[in-house]
Amino acid sequence: MKPHENLDPLVIAGKPYRSRLLIGTGKYKDFAETRAAVEASGAEIVTVAIRRTNIGQDPKQPSLLEFLPPSKFTLLPNTAGCYTADDAVRTLRLARELLDGHDLVKLEVLGDPKSLYPNVVDTLAAAKTLVQDGFKVMVYTSDDPIIAKQLEEAGCVAVMPLASLIGSGMGILNPWNLQIIIENAKVPVLVDAGVGTASDAAIAMELGCDGVLMNTAVAAAKNPVLMASAMKMAVEAGRAAFLAGRMPKKLYSAAPSSPTTGLITPSPKP
Amino acid sequence: MISVTINGERRQLDAPLNCVELLARLELSGKRVALERNGEIVPRSRFAVERLAEGDRLEIVVAVGGG
């Protein structure tokens, strides 16, 4: 297999991606570190937030997009910080205009500033409006299999349940729900939020997730660039393990790995 | 003079003023920004023709780091 060949792409809205790791660009020390972490992660899709420009700021200050040019990365504008369907829709319309008609977006409507738990009622309402408006919606949601299916039926191109709360680093708290979501879904399922370390990402992929989206796990590591490369390997390892198909778990093994015959004569008992 | 709200702040501006002139006044010319006026997107192609009016509510946004 030639190195540039990709026999197992992540396909979102008909477009193939080599990397199954999507990475956020918040909370880094500076744009140089953001770029270095993104490079180390191998991510092709990177999330960005949409915020008011600081009027009166030094106009020569660099912008994020100079470090992450849309020509090189697929930018995924999010609606972080939106608590109503209407605000989320307006934010993504601004994002589409900002990014020259780019229509792949991450929808999240939060319900509570303390937990950042998603408001699934407004999320579903916003998803319907955005799909109607021609957006390709990757949607952050709770790990409720019913709402995940409803979001898919509303036309979302990917469903992204949380592993645990945003920024918590608690890992995958309900693998059973994720499995139900994955089993029922006809669109890609990505774990979004809650990953704390590399093993969490590997477990998500071993469960059969199509990808993982994370930000804090990388940005808040002591060495974000090293963690980004750890996450790349974890996602690849987890995906390979999923495709390989793990052995069944058994309490006892009646089948040792080494031959049971041909052992040397046991010594007499003293 | 007209009074408009830009990113939540009230400002007095000399009128008439279109969106290109507004961005120049805010030192945002040439920057990648998107503009919403009274809840509706103003496409970049219309910046030169859309004139601001008394009481307009404007949001001017950029892409920043986020997860």
Chai-1 contact restraints between the chains, C-beta under 6 A:
chainA,res_idxA,chainB,res_idxB,connection_type,confidence,min_distance_angstrom,max_distance_angstrom,comment,restraint_id
A,G24,B,G67,contact,1.0,0.0,6.0,A-B,restraint_1
A,T25,B,G65,contact,1.0,0.0,6.0,A-B,restraint_2
A,G26,B,G65,contact,1.0,0.0,6.0,A-B,restraint_3
A,G26,B,G66,contact,1.0,0.0,6.0,A-B,restraint_4
A,G26,B,G67,contact,1.0,0.0,6.0,A-B,restraint_5
A,T47,B,G67,contact,1.0,0.0,6.0,A-B,restraint_6
A,V48,B,A63,contact,1.0,0.0,6.0,A-B,restraint_7
A,V48,B,G66,contact,1.0,0.0,6.0,A-B,restraint_8
A,A49,B,V64,contact,1.0,0.0,6.0,A-B,restraint_9
A,A49,B,G66,contact,1.0,0.0,6.0,A-B,restraint_10
A,I50,B,V61,contact,1.0,0.0,6.0,A-B,restraint_11
A,R51,B,V64,contact,1.0,0.0,6.0,A-B,restraint_12
A,R52,B,N7,contact,1.0,0.0,6.0,A-B,restraint_13
A,R52,B,V61,contact,1.0,0.0,6.0,A-B,restraint_14
A,T53,B,V33,contact,1.0,0.0,6.0,A-B,restraint_15
A,T53,B,I60,contact,1.0,0.0,6.0,A-B,restraint_16
A,T53,B,V62,contact,1.0,0.0,6.0,A-B,restraint_17
A,I55,B,L26,contact,1.0,0.0,6.0,A-B,restraint_18
A,P59,B,E27,contact,1.0,0.0,6.0,A-B,restraint_19
A,L64,B,A63,contact,1.0,0.0,6.0,A-B,restraint_20
A,L64,B,V64,contact,1.0,0.0,6.0,A-B,restraint_21
A,L64,B,G65,contact,1.0,0.0,6.0,A-B,restraint_22
A,L65,B,A63,contact,1.0,0.0,6.0,A-B,restraint_23
A,N78,B,G66,contact,1.0,0.0,6.0,A-B,restraint_24
A,A80,B,G66,contact,1.0,0.0,6.0,A-B,restraint_25
A,R93,B,I41,contact,1.0,0.0,6.0,A-B,restraint_26
A,L94,B,A34,contact,1.0,0.0,6.0,A-B,restraint_27
A,L94,B,E36,contact,1.0,0.0,6.0,A-B,restraint_28
A,L94,B,V61,contact,1.0,0.0,6.0,A-B,restraint_29
A,E97,B,A34,contact,1.0,0.0,6.0,A-B,restraint_30
A,E97,B,I41,contact,1.0,0.0,6.0,A-B,restraint_31
A,L98,B,A34,contact,1.0,0.0,6.0,A-B,restraint_32
A,N215,B,G67,contact,1.0,0.0,6.0,A-B,restraint_33
